[in-house]
Amino acid sequence: MADKKITALTSLGTASAREDLIHVVDDPSGTPINKKVTIGEMENALRAPVILDASAEALTEVTHGGRHMFQSDVAGDIIVTLPTPKAGLTFRVSSYNLTAADGHDVRFQIAGGGAGAIFYQGGVIFHSTITTNTNSQVNLGVYTDNNSNDFLNIITPEHFDVTFVGHSATLYLVTGHVVSATTPSFSDAAA
């Protein structure tokens, strides 16, 4: 198989397995070195969860893109900033260890948003923690205005699981759910 171009090799297609090897060039813009990695090792490395700080955080494609992030209990109201969208760039953020009683909010904003240039489309399902018989909105869809909202405001959450998927250089599609006593909102600025 010496002197054979990679493009001339036979494709494994759907027969690939976690132990199969992939050729990679490590540090291509520095000192490039040919290395190998199994599909399983690569999957594990690229999907390792990320624990977000209890304070404001700016997400990046390199550190957070494609990974499942977990937001722990926050020390105060925080804003998590997503980078400018890019087609296929995905961020999923779930909460763990939240204490709604501490009264802190989590907001997601898009860097460079504002004036309707970069925004969200989609919505989240809101599950109210208020369970009185007079509350007719125990489960409710909350949606963007589809043309300018660059903030998702989650007020005193007990739990959330939200996914943002870049559709273009100006748009993130958003979906997920929020559990709280207060209805989340989409806005053009922090609510």
Secondary structure, DSSP 8 states (H G I E B T S, - for coil): -TT--GGGS---GGG--TT-EEEEEESTTSS-EEEEEEHHHHHHHHH--EEE-SS-EE--HHHHTTSEEEE---SS-EEEEE-S--TT-EEEEEE-S--GGG---EEEEETT--TTSSEEEEEEEEEES---TT---SEEEEE--SSS--EEEE-SEEEEEEEEEE-SSSEEEEEEEEEESS--EEESS--
